[in-house]
């Protein structure tokens, strides 16, 4: 089940919820009981050794010779 991150506009805390994708946009109550929350945009970073960006993969990675 996907995990979504939310931020409470009332108290500023961030929290995560595991919920089905169909419920990702539904209201979420913060752990302190506030209802004014917003779903945060999650980003996934993939890096190579020493924090360098990972290379390759797909046509735009240079493997196709375009």
Helices and strands as residue ranges (DSSP letters): E 3-8, E 14-18, G 21-23, E 37-39, G 49-51, G 59-61
